Amino acid sequence: EEDIDPDFAEKGLLGCWKNQTDYMTTMLHLGNMMYFLSYRDNVTDALRPGETDPSKIDECISIDLAVIGNIRPDWFLDKRGDDTDVQYLGNQHVYYSDENRTSVPKLVKQWRKKDFASQYFVMSMMGNPPNRLENNATDNIPVEDTLHWPLILNIPGEGFGDDQLQVYRNHALLTDDDDDLFTLVQRYEAMGGVCGNARGGDDDASDIGPPVLEEEAYIPSDLEVDPNSWVSNEYTFSPVWQVPTQEMGDDNDDGGGDDAASAAASSGKATTRVSDRLTVQSCHDTATNTIDLSFHFHDIAPSSTTALLPWMAIGYRSSDVCAMTPLEGGSTPLVLVATPPNESAPTVYKTELPPEAKSMSSEAFATMYANMVPLEDVEGDVVYGDVVLESALLADPTAAARASSPFGGEDDVVSLRYRQSLDEDSAPDAMYLMYAIGMSSELGIHETRGCFELVSFPVCMTDGEDAVQVEIDGNNSDGERENGEEGADASSSGMVTARAASALSSAVIAMAVFGVMV
């Protein structure tokens, strides 16, 4: 409570100052591990930024982040990485708190940056380095005076904490003499220090991976991606970066080629291009009151060591919020393509994704395996039928299965089709789904994932009927259309083509949701 800003409080608002005056913290990111070091405030020697004396460390806590590498850090201003996007905003004048804690106007270049969470950072980089203020002088100018330093970072809470404004001061370049900064933990532990688990748990469910929120513990952020303002715009000013070229026809390429597009059109299904790794087809079978769904996973390769395919999953989200498990608690229903232990071929199952699986809990994965039921054997309010799994990668795909997929001729595509019963007499307004593709056949870390919505369910065709294709571009691999948790819906433009005697009365615009799953 002592951190509450009194000026905010007088206006009925809540804001906190997080200035560090009588203590200091250092964060080190070493491989998969993240360490948080706090320093003693009762030592005789004054603390200084970049402190390297491990004897002054008061506490060390750590988080094992598991696999790092599917996204790039937020301070790299390109959009390489899974579900990463960036929006270069250009120049802006801001007030900056300098070394003397005085607010001074500064010209900055700004970027918005997001990963698979649909909340974004705003990075403000120095627009005019000191040499430019000296009329671009170059003689006898230290290299530090030519650099565009980071000045302000607006940080979203991402569901786990408050939004923050972080100000950078006292910039300096690292040299070979600064290596001891990165051995602090090693030297601290050599002195007998212990870096405890930040999550405080002893079981493996709390050891690694992202934090697992307690029920109803989600903290909303004001930095949710707004589909009305977000535009993918990658521009880094790096001397080694080149402006990407856009070839003609890229926007209309659904990754399946002309044959795939033709086959999709003849099926009468709506085709949603979720990403370069997933294409989805959907229609409503009014005769059986079922939704006919086809999921085409692209760029799938068997393991070089086991020859087994990676697991693939479709998750049924409870709302438009892009979260791996519901924010209000509970598990997420999954349709899972997996190869059970001691088996050699994948099967389609229904199971549940518990929150603990996000922390790579072996017990959670064991529970998922134990709860797997073949999809066609599921009983309850929602049942499934006509389950087909096909791929040239499978040992013996049937000719009928190959013929059912517009991607049947591609060697790296796995297609899953099934029908799902409906509680109502009509198709849903939207289905909130997510997908993931594993790094191996064993349940565990995914190499890619994302959220999306299906909003178009044309009536499934029967033999002899003309076809209507609705093709919706929901490409989330570049994050060009996001949702705000990913939770807000991102509109994308749809391309509608008709081969029927009568055209659709109205075009359907797709809504795509992507995201940092929490």
Salt bridges, closest charged atoms under 4 A:
ASP3 OD2 - LYS18 NZ 3.82
GLU51 OE1 - LYS56 NZ 3.34
ASP58 OD1 - ARG40 NH1 3.72
ASP78 OD1 - ARG72 NE 2.97
ASP78 OD2 - ARG80 NH2 3.25
ASP83 OD2 - ARG449 NH1 2.18
ASP285 OD2 - ARG419 NH1 2.63
ASP292 OD1 - LYS269 NZ 3.19
ASP292 OD2 - ARG417 NH2 2.60
ASP292 OD2 - ARG419 NH2 3.27
ASP386 OD2 - ARG419 NE 3.06
GLU447 OE2 - ARG277 NH2 2.94
ASP473 OD2 - ARG273 NH2 2.30
ASP473 OD1 - ARG481 NH2 3.81
GLU480 OE1 - ARG481 NH1 3.88
GLU482 OE2 - LYS114 NZ 2.11
GLU486 OE2 - ARG449 NH2 3.78
